[in-house]
Amino acid sequence: MTEETFSDEILMRFADGELDPETVAR
């Protein structure tokens, strides 16, 4: 998995409301 794909996954989950800003900070 590339960093770009990983970022995409985070953005998608973040948009779905499954991810909290604190989790992304980690």
C-alpha positions in Angstrom: 0.0 0.0 0.0 1.4 3.4 -1.0 1.2 6.5 1.0 -1.1 8.0 -1.6 -3.5 5.1 -1.3 -3.3 5.2 2.5 -4.2 8.9 2.5 -7.1 8.3 0.2 -8.3 5.6 2.5 -8.1 8.0 5.5 -9.9 10.7 3.6 -12.7 8.3 2.5 -13.2 7.0 6.1 -13.0 10.6 7.4 -15.7 11.6 5.0 -17.8 8.6 6.2 -17.4 9.8 9.7 -15.7 6.6 10.8 -12.5 8.4 11.7 -11.8 11.0 14.3 -9.2 13.8 13.9 -7.4 12.4 16.9 -7.0 9.1 15.2 -5.6 10.7 12.1 -3.1 12.6 14.3 -1.6 9.3 15.3 
